[in-house]
Amino acid sequence: FWAALEEVYPESRQQRCWMHKTMNVLNCLPKSLQPKAKQALHQIWQANTREDAEKAFDLFLKTDEPKYPKAALCLEKDRDELMAFYDFPAQHGQSMRTSNPIES
């Protein structure tokens, strides 16, 4: 999908779905840590500003990467695409953060 989109619309930006990414990251962690990690991930995409989101993102990586590198890599590899919605007007943020129309 992403390759086709880039081929047809090379100037378009990509936004990864935060709901799906959250589930993917949580699947890389022990069940006992998932509630706390989910809260930390929510602090990223629910931040009021990109600067606050970047700080929360970095904190998640700093906290979890040493012990759970797979979870950190899962999140970090799509950083630009996950944070793209901060480059648009705030009123569009909720519908851009997810690919599910029910969640937006």
N, C-alpha and C positions, 0 to 999 in steps of 0.2 A: 504494500500500500504506500509506504513512505517513499519508496523509489519511484513509483509511478507518479505520485504527487510532485516530487521534485523534478521529474522529467517534463511533465505538462506545465507546471507552474514553478519554474526555478527560483523565482523571487519570493515565494510564499514562505512563511515561518511555520514551524511545527510546534505544537503544544502536546506534550504527553499527558495522559489522563492520570491525575493524582490518586484517584480511587484504585485504579489497577496497579499503579506503582506501589502504593501503600501495601496492598495485599502481597505483591511480589517480595517486597522488602521483609515484611513480617514472616513470610514463609522461610526466610533464611535465618530466623532467630528461634531460640527455644520458646515454647508456649508460655513459660513463666515470665518472660521478658516482653512479650508482645503488647500487653496493655500500655506499659510505660513507653515503649517505642512508638506505638500508634499515637500517643499523646504528643510525643516529640515531633513526629512527622506532621501532625496537624498544625503544630506551631509554625512550621515552615510555610505551608500554603495558606494558612489563615492570617499570616502577618499582614499588618496594614501597609507596610512599605517593602520594597525590594531589599533595602538595606537590612531591615529586621529579619526578613526571610533568609538572606544570605548568612547572617549571624547564626540563626537557628539551624540552617543547613550545615554550617561548619561545626557547630556544637555537636550535632548528631554524628557526624563523621569522626570527630575527635573522641567522642565518648564510646562509639561502637566499633570503630575500625580495628583497634588493637585486638579485641577479643573475637569480633565477628566480621572479618574482612569481606566475606561473601555478601553480607547485608549492605555494608558500606559501598562496595563496588556496584551492587545492583542499583543503589540510589545515585551514586556519583556519575555513572556512565551516561545518564540522561539529564544531567544538571541543566544544561542550556535549554533543552526542550521542556523541562519541568517549570522553569522560571520564566518562560517566554510571556506568559499572561501579564506579568508585571510591566511589560512595555506598552500596554494598551490601557485605555481608560478603565478606571476601577469598576464602573457599572457593567463591564463585559467580563470581568474576572470570573464570576461564579460559573457562567456558561462555558467559559474557555478551559477551566481546570479539569473538566471531566468530559468523557466521550458519551456518557449516558444522559439522554435528554431528561430522564426522570430526576436525576441528581442535579441537573442544572435548572 
